[in-house]
Amino acid sequence: QGQLVESGGGSVQAGGSLRLSCAASLYTSTYCMGWFRQAPGKEREGGAAIDSDGSTAYADSVKGRFTISKDSAKNALYLQMNSLKPEDTAMYYCAASYVSGLVKDGIGLRQWEYNYWGQGTQVTVSS
C-alpha cells in the first residue's frame, strides 16, 4: 500500500519561496502524482500534477509560480513554490493515482482520481 510523507512546509512572507517534498513508498515513475491544497473553510483543490510520462498540469491560480517535479530514482515528488501570496496559505497534500494518463486526459487535478494521500504539510504566507 502506498505511503506518502510530505515535508518542507512552514511560514514565509509574501513574495518568498518554499519547496515541498513528498517521500513515496511506491514507484513514482508509474503513477500520476499530484499536489493538492486545502485552505481553512474551503474545499480541497488541485494545484499541480505530473504524470508517468512527465507531462504536467497546473491550476490557473499557481501557474507560472509553482513547478512540480519528481525524482523517480528516489521515489520523490517536489513542489517549488515561488512568489508566494497570502492566498496560498493552506495544508498541502501529496497524492498518487495508479491510473496514468490523467494529465493527458485533462483530469489530473481531480482529487477523486487519486488513490493514496499523505497527511499534509502546512504552508502559511503572511502579508
ChimeraX attribute file (.defattr): number of C-alpha atoms within 10 A of each C-alpha:
attribute: neighborCount
match mode: 1-to-1
recipient: residues
	/A:1	7
	/A:2	15
	/A:3	15
	/A:4	23
	/A:5	19
	/A:6	23
	/A:7	18
	/A:8	14
	/A:9	18
	/A:10	14
	/A:11	14
	/A:12	18
	/A:13	14
	/A:14	17
	/A:15	14
	/A:16	14
	/A:17	17
	/A:18	18
	/A:19	16
	/A:20	22
	/A:21	22
	/A:22	25
	/A:23	19
	/A:24	22
	/A:25	14
	/A:26	18
	/A:27	16
	/A:28	24
	/A:29	20
	/A:30	16
	/A:31	21
	/A:32	26
	/A:33	34
	/A:34	30
	/A:35	27
	/A:36	22
	/A:37	22
	/A:38	19
	/A:39	17
	/A:40	9
	/A:41	6
	/A:42	9
	/A:43	9
	/A:44	17
	/A:45	17
	/A:46	21
	/A:47	26
	/A:48	26
	/A:49	29
	/A:50	29
	/A:51	26
	/A:52	22
	/A:53	14
	/A:54	14
	/A:55	15
	/A:56	20
	/A:57	22
	/A:58	22
	/A:59	15
	/A:60	10
	/A:61	11
	/A:62	17
	/A:63	12
	/A:64	12
	/A:65	14
	/A:66	20
	/A:67	20
	/A:68	23
	/A:69	20
	/A:70	20
	/A:71	12
	/A:72	15
	/A:73	9
	/A:74	13
	/A:75	16
	/A:76	22
	/A:77	26
	/A:78	22
	/A:79	23
	/A:80	14
	/A:81	20
	/A:82	17
	/A:83	15
	/A:84	23
	/A:85	19
	/A:86	15
	/A:87	13
	/A:88	20
	/A:89	20
	/A:90	21
	/A:91	18
	/A:92	27
	/A:93	26
	/A:94	30
	/A:95	29
	/A:96	30
	/A:97	24
	/A:98	19
	/A:99	15
	/A:100	19
	/A:101	18
	/A:102	25
	/A:103	23
	/A:104	13
	/A:105	8
	/A:106	10
	/A:107	15
	/A:108	28
	/A:109	23
	/A:110	17
	/A:111	18
	/A:112	9
	/A:113	16
	/A:114	20
	/A:115	13
	/A:116	17
	/A:117	20
	/A:118	19
	/A:119	14
	/A:120	22
	/A:121	20
	/A:122	19
	/A:123	21
	/A:124	19
	/A:125	19
	/A:126	15
	/A:127	10
